[in-house]
Amino acid sequence: MQNYVTNTWYPLTWSRDIGRELSAHRIIEKDVVLFRSTEGTVIAMEDACPHRLLPLSMGKLKGDHVECGYHGVTFDCAGSCVRVPGQDMVPANARVQTYPTHENMGLVWIWMGDPELADPATVFDLEQYHDPSWTSVEGDALHIRANYLSLADNLCDPAHVSFVHQTTLGNAAGEDVPVQYAQEEGKMLTWRWVNDAPPIPLFAKFGNFKGNVDRWHYYHYYAPSIAIIDFGSADTGTGAPEGNRDDCIQIFACHFMTPVDQENSIDHWLHVKNFKADEETNLALSASFREAFAEDKAILEAIEINENKYRGRKKIKIAIDAAPRRMRKMVEQMSAEESLVEA
């Protein structure tokens, strides 16, 4: 089993997908069942009845109680057993583990570690998501047959867009532009500017630029499972590299990663932009992102196959690997520190 950080808020699923029915999910190699209580709160508990270990997601939701589908043993929202059919006595150990949840930015977040440390105020938030002068559009839950840290590698790497996303997010102008990086507490920042160059296809389509642009990519990775990509363009010579973004197109591509297990992850993505758009434009923009992220999926899944095929093969290191290497060390250190505290 992989060592995962547990004392953190993980994105689990879209809020829009959780209602008054039992919903099965898997995160950090643990199975959980979710449902929305009659008061609207998302309840998460271990997806296993303590009697015969049948998944509770195969049972029934009755009011705010979960009834096991095998023998009807029933649990409340706190995981306490409230009924054992055929007997009055409830075994003292008839409990199901529950997990703290919180909803923000259209997502259900879950805390898999010590519940005493689960502070909803620490759930990730993007200020622009709530700003009425910006607009946000929810995307998909993209299943990727690769470890979530491989996806994080990709999301600490501005260099790949020039080669993988030539029809959407990149072009040849950035191929030889060096990548910069800086490590902060619990965060990795990777960035580069491509100045006085043709706009990328996405901005050529939606930005109405007449000539060359100054383009930026800032990849903000928050360990262990969040990546926010701030990218945009402004007409060359208008001062964007010096900080003037008064007249630009700017988008935050938000990636909220769910570590399913060692070989599977889910990328919940949405985009937040500094311009209003009608439904047709939003759909077209989402389609472009969907195309780009499908390209990432194909790359990562092919790498996963070859990493399993060539286990032990030593890979070369190049300059753009600096940030992903430090990202992985950051996550390893977080996990190691948790293990030390538990010990």
C-alpha positions in Angstrom: 0.0 0.0 0.0 1.3 3.4 -0.9 2.0 5.9 1.9 -0.6 8.6 1.6 -1.0 11.9 3.4 -4.1 11.4 5.5 -4.4 14.6 7.6 -5.5 16.8 4.6 -8.7 17.6 2.8 -9.0 15.6 -0.4 -11.5 16.4 -3.2 -13.7 13.4 -3.5 -16.5 14.1 -5.9 -18.8 16.8 -7.4 -21.4 18.1 -5.0 -23.9 17.9 -7.9 -23.5 14.1 -7.9 -24.5 13.5 -4.2 -28.1 13.3 -3.3 -30.6 11.2 -1.5 -29.1 7.9 -2.5 -26.1 5.8 -1.5 -23.0 6.5 -3.6 -19.8 4.4 -3.5 -16.4 6.0 -3.8 -12.8 4.9 -3.3 -10.0 7.2 -2.0 -6.4 6.4 -0.8 -7.3 2.7 -1.2 -10.3 2.9 1.2 -13.9 2.5 0.2 -16.5 5.0 1.5 -20.2 5.5 1.0 -21.7 9.0 0.7 -25.2 10.4 0.9 -26.9 13.6 1.6 -28.9 13.8 4.9 -32.4 15.2 5.1 -30.8 18.4 6.3 -28.6 18.6 3.2 -25.3 17.6 4.8 -23.0 15.2 3.0 -22.4 12.1 5.2 -19.4 9.8 4.5 -18.7 6.5 6.2 -16.7 3.4 5.6 -18.4 1.3 3.0 -18.5 -2.0 5.0 -21.1 -3.3 7.4 -19.3 -4.6 10.6 -21.4 -7.7 10.5 -20.4 -9.5 7.3 -18.6 -6.6 5.6 -21.1 -6.3 2.8 -20.7 -2.8 1.2 -23.2 -0.5 2.8 -23.6 1.1 -0.6 -25.5 -2.0 -1.6 -28.1 -1.3 1.1 -30.9 1.2 1.5 -31.1 4.8 2.7 -34.1 5.2 5.0 -34.4 8.7 6.2 -31.0 9.5 7.8 -30.3 5.8 8.4 -28.3 3.3 6.3 -29.7 -0.2 6.3 -27.4 -3.0 5.3 -28.7 -5.0 2.3 -27.8 -8.4 3.8 -29.5 -8.6 7.3 -30.9 -5.1 7.8 -28.4 -3.9 10.4 -28.9 -0.1 10.5 -26.6 2.8 11.2 -27.2 6.5 11.8 -25.2 9.5 10.4 -22.7 9.2 13.2 -22.0 5.5 12.3 -23.8 4.2 15.4 -25.9 1.0 15.1 -29.5 1.8 15.8 -31.1 -1.5 14.9 -30.3 -5.2 14.6 -33.4 -7.0 13.3 -34.5 -9.9 15.5 -32.9 -8.7 18.7 -33.0 -5.8 21.2 -29.4 -5.8 22.2 -27.0 -3.8 19.9 -23.4 -5.0 20.1 -21.1 -2.4 21.7 -18.7 -2.7 18.7 -21.5 -2.3 16.1 -20.1 1.0 14.6 -19.1 2.2 11.2 -16.2 4.7 10.9 -17.3 8.1 9.6 -15.3 10.8 8.0 -15.6 14.7 8.1 -16.7 16.3 4.9 -17.0 19.9 3.7 -18.4 21.4 0.5 -16.6 24.2 -1.4 -16.1 25.2 -5.1 -18.7 22.7 -6.2 -16.9 19.7 -4.6 -17.3 17.4 -1.7 -14.0 17.4 0.3 -13.2 14.5 2.7 -10.7 14.2 5.6 -9.4 10.6 5.9 -7.1 11.3 8.9 -7.5 12.3 12.5 -11.0 13.9 12.7 -9.9 16.1 15.5 -7.6 17.9 13.1 -10.3 18.4 10.4 -10.7 22.2 10.2 -13.1 23.2 7.4 -11.4 26.6 7.3 -8.4 24.9 5.8 -10.3 23.5 2.8 -8.7 25.0 -0.4 -10.4 28.1 -1.8 -9.8 30.3 -4.8 -10.8 33.9 -4.3 -11.7 34.5 -7.9 -14.2 31.6 -7.8 -16.5 33.7 -5.7 -15.8 37.1 -7.4 -18.9 38.2 -9.4 -16.6 39.8 -12.0 -15.2 36.3 -12.8 -17.1 33.3 -14.1 -16.6 29.6 -13.3 -17.6 26.5 -15.2 -17.5 23.0 -13.8 -15.9 20.4 -15.9 -15.6 16.6 -15.6 -14.3 13.9 -13.3 -11.6 12.5 -15.5 -10.6 9.0 -14.6 -6.9 8.4 -15.3 -5.3 4.9 -15.0 -2.1 6.3 -13.4 -1.0 7.2 -9.9 -2.1 10.7 -8.8 1.5 11.8 -8.3 2.1 11.2 -12.0 -0.7 13.6 -12.6 0.9 16.0 -10.2 4.1 15.7 -12.2 2.2 16.8 -15.2 0.7 19.7 -13.3 4.1 21.0 -12.1 5.3 21.1 -15.7 4.6 24.0 -18.0 7.1 22.7 -20.6 4.9 19.8 -21.9 2.2 22.1 -23.3 4.4 23.1 -26.3 4.5 19.4 -27.4 1.3 17.7 -26.1 -1.3 20.5 -26.5 -0.4 22.2 -29.8 -4.1 22.5 -30.8 -5.2 24.0 -27.5 -2.9 25.2 -24.8 0.5 25.5 -26.5 2.5 26.3 -29.6 6.1 26.0 -30.8 7.0 29.5 -29.5 7.6 28.2 -26.0 9.6 25.1 -26.8 13.0 26.5 -25.7 11.9 28.9 -23.0 13.3 27.8 -19.6 11.0 26.9 -16.7 11.4 28.6 -13.4 10.4 27.2 -10.0 10.2 28.0 -6.4 9.3 25.9 -3.4 7.2 27.2 -0.5 5.7 25.7 2.6 3.4 23.0 1.3 3.5 24.4 -2.2 5.5 24.2 -5.4 5.3 27.1 -7.9 6.5 26.6 -11.5 6.2 29.2 -14.2 7.4 30.7 -17.5 6.7 33.6 -19.8 6.6 33.4 -23.6 6.8 37.0 -24.8 6.1 38.6 -28.2 4.8 35.3 -29.7 1.6 34.2 -31.5 -1.2 33.4 -29.1 -1.9 29.7 -28.3 -4.9 28.2 -30.2 -7.2 28.6 -27.2 -6.6 32.3 -26.9 -6.5 32.9 -30.6 -10.1 31.6 -30.6 -11.4 33.3 -27.5 -9.1 36.3 -27.0 -9.6 38.4 -30.1 -5.9 39.2 -30.4 -4.8 41.0 -33.6 -1.0 40.3 -33.2 1.6 38.8 -30.9 1.0 38.5 -27.2 2.9 38.1 -23.9 1.8 34.9 -22.4 2.3 33.5 -18.9 1.8 30.1 -17.2 2.0 29.9 -13.4 1.5 26.4 -12.0 0.5 26.5 -8.4 0.7 23.0 -6.8 -0.6 22.6 -3.2 0.5 19.3 -1.7 -0.8 16.7 -1.9 -3.6 16.9 -4.5 -4.4 20.4 -5.8 -3.1 22.2 -8.8 -4.2 25.7 -10.0 -2.9 26.9 -13.3 -3.0 30.6 -13.8 -2.4 31.3 -17.5 -3.3 34.2 -19.8 -2.2 36.6 -22.5 -2.0 40.3 -23.2 -1.1 42.2 -26.3 2.7 42.5 -26.5 4.0 45.7 -25.1 1.1 46.5 -22.8 3.1 45.7 -19.6 1.8 42.3 -18.6 5.3 40.9 -17.7 5.7 43.9 -15.4 2.4 43.3 -13.7 -0.1 45.2 -15.7 -3.0 42.8 -16.5 -5.7 45.4 -17.0 -6.4 44.4 -20.5 -5.8 40.6 -20.8 -7.5 37.2 -21.0 -6.8 35.2 -17.8 -8.0 31.8 -16.8 -7.5 29.6 -13.7 -7.6 25.9 -14.7 -8.3 24.1 -11.5 -7.4 20.5 -11.0 -8.6 18.7 -7.9 -7.0 15.3 -7.8 -8.5 12.3 -6.0 -5.9 9.5 -5.3 -8.0 6.4 -5.8 -5.3 3.8 -5.4 -1.7 3.2 -6.6 -2.7 2.9 -10.2 -5.8 5.1 -10.5 -6.7 8.8 -9.9 -9.5 11.2 -10.8 -9.0 14.7 -12.0 -11.9 17.0 -11.1 -11.4 20.0 -13.2 -13.1 23.4 -13.7 -12.1 26.7 -15.1 -12.5 30.3 -13.7 -12.0 33.1 -16.1 -12.0 36.9 -16.1 -14.6 37.4 -18.8 -18.3 36.8 -19.2 -19.5 34.3 -21.8 -22.7 32.9 -23.1 -23.5 29.2 -22.7 -22.3 28.4 -26.2 -18.9 29.9 -25.5 -18.6 28.2 -22.1 -19.4 24.9 -23.8 -16.8 25.5 -26.5 -14.2 26.5 -23.9 -14.9 23.3 -21.9 -14.6 21.3 -25.0 -11.1 22.7 -25.6 -10.1 21.8 -22.1 -11.6 18.4 -22.4 -9.5 17.8 -25.5 -6.3 19.0 -23.8 -6.9 16.9 -20.7 -7.6 13.8 -22.7 -4.2 14.3 -24.3 -2.7 14.4 -20.8 -4.6 11.2 -19.9 -3.2 9.4 -22.9 0.3 10.4 -22.1 0.1 9.5 -18.4 -1.6 6.1 -19.0 1.0 5.2 -21.5 3.8 6.1 -19.1 2.1 4.0 -16.3 2.1 1.0 -18.6 5.8 1.4 -19.4 6.8 2.0 -15.8 5.2 -1.3 -14.9 6.8 -3.0 -17.9 10.3 -1.6 -17.3 10.4 -1.7 -13.5 13.8 -0.7 -12.2 14.8 1.1 -15.5 16.8 4.2 -14.6 15.4 7.3 -16.3 17.4 10.3 -17.3 16.9 13.6 -15.6 16.6 17.0 -17.4 16.2 20.5 -16.2 12.4 20.6 -16.3 12.3 17.7 -13.8 13.5 19.9 -10.9 10.0 21.0 -9.8 8.3 17.5 -10.1 11.2 15.9 -8.1 10.8 18.4 -5.3 7.0 18.0 -5.4 7.3 14.3 -4.7 9.9 14.8 -1.9 7.4 17.3 -0.4 4.6 14.7 -0.3 6.9 12.0 0.9 8.0 14.3 3.8 4.4 15.1 4.7 3.6 11.4 4.9 6.8 10.6 6.9 6.0 13.3 9.4 2.5 11.9 9.9 3.9 8.5 10.5 6.4 9.8 13.0 3.7 11.6 15.0 1.5 8.5 15.0 4.5 6.4 16.2 
